Amino acid sequence: MSRVTSGRLTLSWVGRDEALRNTADGGYEWVSRQDPRVTEVRLLQETGKAGDVTGTAADNLLIHGDSYDALHALVRNPEYGDHYRGKVKLVYIDPPFNTGQAFQHYDDALEHSVWLTMMRDRLLLIRDLLAPGGSVWVHLDDAEMAYCRVLMDEVFGRGNFVGTVVWQKIHARNNSAQHLSSVHDYLLVYARSKSDLVFNKIDRTELSDQEFWNPDNDPRGPWRRSDLTASHAYEDGRYEVVGPHGDVFSPRGNRWWSCSRETFDALREDNRLWWGKTGRTFPFRKRFQSELGGLVPTTFWTHDEVGDNRQAKAEVTKLFDRSRIFSTPKPEALLKRVIQIATDPGDVVVDVFAGSGTTAAVAHKMERRWVAAEILEETAETFTRPRLEKVVAGDDPGGITKTVGWEGGGGFRSLKASPSAFEIADGRVFLADWVKGEDFAAVVAAQLGFMMYDSADGGPFCGTKGRARLAVVDGVVDEVVARGVLGHLDEGERAVIVGRGVTPEAESLVAELSRGSKVLKAPRDLVRRGMAVR
């Protein structure tokens, strides 16, 4: 029997080659990945504003809609893609840990398949959003962590795995647990391109600074001792040194000096060596607290450092009355650390499972731009939007507010993902009833990748893409309509004319008069476009 010696590790599950579509009753249905209701680019329609949305604050978006629809629009719609595709520094998501939290109704027998399909489709879009130096942090518990690790290896590449952070979410033992008392969650961290990834160090703490002292009253302040030897062979690392009282020292066993003699002598000259209180012990290097930056983050974060579930619930409870309790908030200190490590001020942070809005709130206080999406309207209106309005107004005194000196400011735009523009009956695709007039033009532009604009001269065009101009006709494109549209083209431009109906004469006329121009019929050619891109 021959043995397979090539290929790659993949995760298989029921429905892997299909897609999931949310239904009106809060459930889902399995559909083809070529289904136009999956491949379409949803519109993000502005519903309101909070605070001052001029300048970079205009990039702060609160989206009411499914996470997939929000991500797809950010990637594919030029209105947003130009700002976010390939430019997002951090995506943090805290997805539902089981499908019962993602959908109101689901089949227990397919629970993991639903979850994996949901995550796969969103991770693929997240990959497109990330900047070369960007990273994605996925917050999970034991239920799906192992599966998600393999899935993310497949989507991002195993070489882009950065690490697994363990967060101590509970600091008290549950002595009534059947087997083990679970006290932690995981954060899987992947880079878009690990070779381009640069993480920031975290702030020093009182605990980390306890190792510094100043027994010789060095005017440069407290220092800690550092080993001057190394276990690896070093060509210039074998020599003898003489201490203050004539004692001779050299590395013992299979050890070498970690620096050359010239460097050692320079350290001695600058009083950066410690020979012990008697001056007769093996030398160490002095590393001064004032010269050291932050700390390289570890992969274990305790509740003392970044808070826990109890603290998170207390933060949300202070913002709202006790009758409104969000079940799974995360402490602001936890998100502060993630954002501090992965971004700099002005970078874009995305969270498409926004929940109570912790990620966006912390990003705003830390002067990052942000995008947050929440599918449940009740959650968005009860927690997410009111919380962010309080942050903007400076009425949120809790969390990291005092730590970062936040006093309010900035703003954000509220958007709503449109319903599907397509309906399917008896195997045929139709435009939904709401797709009319300006909405029809916007739907067409989104599917074809045109940037919408208002024609200054009252001409027929509503979108642009390079030298192409888009004209959308909420009716039939015949010879008269086609000739009129082509008459508005400047030299070197071409037209894409889309109508609900198209006559053969119009198609022939456009092909004859304007090379490169074309006439498309909706929804037929919009569906083909979506399938091709997918």
C-alpha angles and dihedrals in degrees: 000000000000119000124223108240101174139052134071138273113264135173117238127199141158108284096016091139093048135071134229125237124194114235129213093255093059095262132102142236132208113243138166115281085236092058106128090226087062100039096044122105109235121220118245104216118197113239103171150330138236125204124336111339098180121119118000092348087077087072091063106099132182107194125194105206147073115314092236093053091047093049093045091053093047090052103038109027107085091214088068104015092069089058102038115018108104091355106084113111098192137022114186116181131179098191123189107282091222134019093252087074093047097048129026092221127032143150111258091211091062098038098120093041091055092048094047093048091048092050096042093056093047096045091054090057092043088056089057092050097052122098116231088261093041130113139201123219116196116195113213145154129220094282098078107002097105093047092047092051091059091043092052091047086058096046100040101022125256090256090063094060107119103180149291117263117206113209120198098224095171126035098188125079118242100221092184092062112123097229116346130010106233112216104162147063130201134236113202109206123201132170126221086222115001092201089061096043119111118175125200121235120246126244119275117252135210088253094052091047095053090090092066121095140154110219093157094048092239108190089226089070136235119359140175126223121251129197114255094200134078135199095226121086113260121188095220094035100093113084141107126250130198121226128220091273098042097268114148119224136183132161114281127230117342094350132114134193107267092221138042123263089254091056091045091053090049090053090050091049091052093048092246095134127089118206095178128262091295095044090233104093130097109286126254130188119250114229112191122223091221091059098047122090126208129313129272105246118250125217095244117074117186127208089247090062104040107009131248141244093283092054091047093054091047090054092053093043091056090056096050137028117275093252088072110062123169109214103213113028122154123224116259090231090062092054091043090060094047092048093044091053098044105035148035128218110291095027121126120253121192130196117171096180092057100165109164090000100249095143094050092043093053093042090052093050090049092052097249125137114243148190121201129181129191125182099199112078092201091056093045094049097039101042119358103052097036091049093051091046088055090051091051092047093048091243096124107090096167137079114030095340096113094037093059096031095242115179102166135269143127123062147219142227123239116220134180125211110235123239116259113292090213135069126189124212126167090350094304126116120228134177113255117251093251093060099098139125113340091003089056091053092047092049091050093047092050094050094047096042099246124150109234120232140162113251108240094205096046091252126154098261125102104167143038137203114172107305092342122102124202124219119182120197117195090211139023123336107219132163094279093051093044093049091049093052094047090051090067095056119112121220112290094017127116131201135230107199118192126188140161087246133022129197120218088234091059092051091050093047094051092047090051100044104035121034111216094018119116144184121229132192122221130256094004098062094036090058091049089051092053092049092050093051094045 
